[in-house]
Each structure stands twice: as structure tokens, then as C-alpha cells.
Amino acid sequence: MNAPSLLDQCRDKLRELVAKHQLDSAAVTVLAKPLSPEEAIGTPTRRDYPILEGKECVIQASLLGAQGQAFTDAPSDFTGQLRDVLALPLTTNCNRAVFLATMNAVLRSLSQVEGVLHCKDDAPERCAAEIASAARQKSARSVGLIGFNPSIADALVQEFGPDKVRITDLNPQNLGMCRFGVKLWDGRSQTHELIRCSDLVIVTGTTLVNGTFDEILRLARLEGKPLVVFGITAASVCQLMHLERWCAQARSA
């Protein structure tokens, strides 16, 4: 029998929290709506973020006066009760995004997680610099970035040099391109190679939405490589599953 996925494990933990705080029988309304780029990220200095190019969007779940967000390439409105979200099959990008945004809102409403809303304006640049610095402090000599984020990629290259940074992505338009002196590899076929060749693996939380995170985590553990997650999407997952997350500029309200 296959082991339960990471999101299935999180759902079990979320069910326990919902039962403990008697939220399962409450008439809770969850609304997940796509945010405009300006609502989600403000007006950053650079304009090459995927959300600004229309390749991704942020959805926001609201309940009990709290909000939680998640990135997705398959946005969808959702209105229902918390029990309805817990019953969603976690087999599509759309459902996984709704579940993750909602879980972020639930844990935020219980004051069990911070940084569930995307940073804005010049904060993404500061976040990238902090991530590069934190990677250096881990004594890494080479870094693998799974999920192309222009600010983070740029900061890592400035910190380590282009020959010490490897990047994979799933967007076909990015594959084979050279950004900041680094050729973008295909995340479908070259992620294992990236992990094997890197001292530290930094992975976007949106891999939880597209269903690739479990395999990435398995490969990192197989190769004995430390793994860090970045982004708002993974806030509650990292909190519940004790995974390291770097997202210092994210907002809680």
C-alpha cells in the first residue's frame, strides 16, 4: 500500500484541529477568488514575476475573519463550508490550491501560522536577498532552485555565481532559456540531477499545487540534501509537517 501523500497527512492534521476547535459543525463560508496582480503583489520594481506575466495567480480564502493565499495556474472560485473543502479530492491543481489557501486561513485564524499573504511592492526583492544570505549561512557551495522565481534566481547568482546555481522549471516557455547566466532545466526530467548536484535545494511552495512536491522531497532525502521551501502557499504545510520555510517578508494581515 502506498504511503499517504503529504497533503493527505496535512488534511488529517487539519481535521484534528477542526474537530478540536469545533469548527466542523460551524457554518463557515470559504471564498477563494483570484486576486489581481496588484492586489496580490502590489507594484514591485521588476516586472518579470510569473504573476505579472499572467502565468500564475493568487487565490485567497477567507473564513473566521482570517485570510490565506496560494499560488496556482488553475484558479477557481469556491464557496462552501469548511467540511466541503476537507472533502475535496486532492487530485487537481484547482482543488489542491483551494485546500492550501483554506488551510492557511484556518491555521491563521487559530494563530498557528504566520506569513500567509504575499509580500508587496519592494518586499519580494528584500526576500530574495534574505534567501540568498540564508543559503550562504547554511555553508552551501552550490544551490538548486526548483521553480523559477526571477528575484530569488538573481539573488542566488549574485551570491554564489552562475556556475554554482541550477534552476528547474515546468513552464515550457522557460526551458532552455538562460537567465542571469544560468540555463533553465526541465523540471520534468532534470530535477533529480539538480538535487544530486546541489548542496542545498530551495523549492517553491507551488510544487504542492502542481503535485510534484512529494517526489522532490523523496529525492532530496534519498540524496541526503537539505531542502527549504519558499512562498506563502506552503505556510501551513511547513508548519504542520515541520519543514523549513523561508518567507520572511510574507504578511499575516
C-alpha angles and dihedrals in degrees: 000000000000118000115251115267120253091254091050089053090049091050090054090051091046091051089054091052092047091051093045092053093039094240096134094079096037119107094245119170118208118196120184113185132170112254123218115248090253092052092048104040107007116214109322121187095245120057103201099091112126091237091057091049092053096247095115137015138196122243121199128210120201128194138142090009093301132106134209130184140204135183118237143162089212107057121185138170115241130185123178145088127305091253088059091057091048089054095052114117105243093218102106135057089239095055094041091053093050090048094049095046090048093048089051089053093047095050090044090053088054092047090240098123139035133204103037096143124072119257117246144218111352094354094093088061092051090047091053092051090050092050092051091049092048090050090054090049089058087064092244116162094187131025134203119207116200109198117029112254109171097211094047093043091050093048093048092051091050090050101042107016126249094274091060098050126078124185133192127188138174098217106106090210090062099047115111093009120129113230122179088347095307124110112227112236128211110264091205095062110013106046093098090052091050091052093046092051098045131082090206131025119210113190133186118241090231087080084078088061097046093046099243101106099088093057092045091052091047092052093046090053091044090054093040093239123149113243129204126186124214131196142049096272092073098044099110095033090057091046094051097039098039096241121154114252131185114201106123097159096051116119130232097200 
